[in-house]
Amino acid sequence: MDFSEFNVNSPIPVECYDEIFYQLRNDRKTLHSCIFVNRFFCHLATPLLWGKPFEHINLDSPKSPLIINTYISSLVDEDKSYLLHTGIPLESPEATYFYYPELLKSFNSQTFQSLIERWLILIDPYNYRVNYQDKFIYTSYLVGNLLFASMKRLKSLKYFKLNSHDRVFFIKHKEFVYSISRLINLEVTHFVGGRYPSIQSDEDNLNDLFIALSRYTSSIRFVKINISSNNIISFTTRFIKNISDFIAHQFKIEGLSFNESLITENLFEFGEIIKSQETNLKYLTIEGKLKNFASIIKQLRNCTNLESLIFERKEGEEYMMDVNWGSCDIKMRGVPIFEKFGFNQLNIKNIYCVEDCVGVDNEYINCIYDEHQQQHQQQKNGFSVSDDIVAFGLKKILIMTKTNLRTLNLGRINTSIITTLGKNCHNLTHLSCELPIKDFWLFIRLLEVLGELEHLKLKLKLPPMLNDNYIVAFANSLPSSLKKLGLNLCCVEEEFITYFLLKLLENMGYNKLCELYFYNDQMIRNDNLRIILQFALNRIRYYENSDYRNFKFKYVIENFNQDFDQFLIQNGREYIGIIREEVSDFYHPFYESFGFEVC
């Protein structure tokens, strides 16, 4: 590093500058400005800028293709002559101050190819279509070869092939296998379509990739694999062994993420994959339904360091029909899908599974505040109705996590799940679920034991009438630790939602609650906002402390024709923060899914 312009009398040590610039690693605009301060700042900022040039970039910016132009300037004359031969007009660039290819730490094939396309248009906007395929192939290969031959610190590799136009030249580079030896993060997204020659090429490329990863890597810690096909049955069985071998060769994988079809076509191999990393695994994401993967719970029992478990259904994607396990219907067959096995204590802190439990009805019952009636109703219904494949799988997981569990995102729950939570998961701090009204009393009893709960998101379909004692009991059961409350209430009679809110806030007391969230349009009534404002004002008067003016009210507006009175909102903002949002986060996880380690 060049210290020629570093002031030795500076009160800030050199090591502090390293940390300061590291915190700015994703702020490209600030880093770019730092380059022009002095040589010392330039030497600190440039490696951060050019370590991840394919991330946090605006591809629509006319300046984005200049990244490729900088790499082109580092090519040897022989490679430049190949580009000139294909019809690409190259100017004689000035010598660069840094050798930028060796600074690269993160490679994204999709962004790389997009920048190549935009660069070809930038340098020859009128004739770029002439001999375009040759121009694209030569440029991609030569620049890719330059990068993989030069970089010695590659930490993150993201490989995408979403259509026939996406190329995978980098796998064929002679230096590729040496550049990946220090990889930490790997993401592979590959969609297979088309006719046989293309399919065979896809299969060969994937096998080559995972064989190379098996042989030349051992320190990868985070892996995301999404491989699917729309017209080829069991395509993934052709290379699953190489995927399994690759993962088994890694010393310490902390995070794994797989798509649904990859697992369902290779259940045995998936079990072996989990087994090979059972003592290292901290984060597991499965893009599919729990009911289709209930059998893997047996493999999870030895994952003693597992912290986050996600069953995630992607919006807009079509999923396979329910798998015929031969014993899925516990009620009808009486044959449990789960083998009997001993429970191990797991360290799972976060669970995300918004799949509804089957057997949950939401019919209105005579909602009298009567504990004995509730118990009679549970005995009458019996637990066999509730114990569907989702609830049964969740129960197993919850029992294994016990008091370690902190955040829990669920869909519609039932009596069985509420009972299991009350017996095992007392340390929950974040809970999101949809509740059938018949289990409202049992849920209230659950809240009474969740003494550390900080954030609750609740979806509830209210009956036209509900005894006030239920609402009062619900208000009193909310722990004093609660800071955020999200409500998704619906009812045939909208006026009853207002009445429910009035009784709830009247009886909540002035605890630590600092944020209230409405999740549907039916709750957007001016009377409801007035109730919230009155609640906030009462808190301010009670505590006589300006800090309690930090109370926030958020609401989602899906129908733009329906909103609170603007004059009421304007007046309310003098006392509390009122925030309107257009996208609901009710089903969003409380925590971010595991991501790549920052390089």
Buried (B, 14 or more C-beta within 10 A) or exposed (E): EEEEEBEEEEEEEEEEBEEEBEEBBEBBEEBEEBBEEBBBBBBBBBBBBBBBBBBEBEEEEEEBBBBBBBBBBBBEEEBBEBBEEBBBEBEEEEEEEBEBBBBBBBBBBBBBBBBBBBBBEBBBEEBBEEEBEBBBBBBBBBBBBBBBBBBEBBBBBBBBBEEEEBBBBBBEBEBBBBBBEBBBBBBBBBBBBBEEEEBEBBBEBBBBBBBBBBBBBBEBBBBBBBBBBEEBEEBBEBBBBBBBBBBBBBEEBBBBBBBBBBBBBBBEBBBBBBEBBBEBBBBBBBBBBBBBBBBBBBBBBBBBBBBBBBBBBEEEEEBEEEBEBEBBBBEEEEEEBBEEEEEEEBBBBBBBBBBBBBBBEBEBBEBEBBEEBBEEBBEEBEBEBBBBBBBBBBBBBBBBBBEBBBBBBBBBBBBBBBBBBBEBBBBBBBBBBBBBBBBBBBBBBBBBBBEEBBBBBBBBBBBEEBEEBBBBBBBEBBBEBBBBBBBBBBBEEBEBBBBBBBBBBBBBEBEEBBBBBBBBBBBBBBEBBBBBBEBBBBBBEEEEEEEBBEBBBBBBBEEEEEBBEEEBBEEBEEBBBBEEEEEBBBBBBBBEBBEBEEB
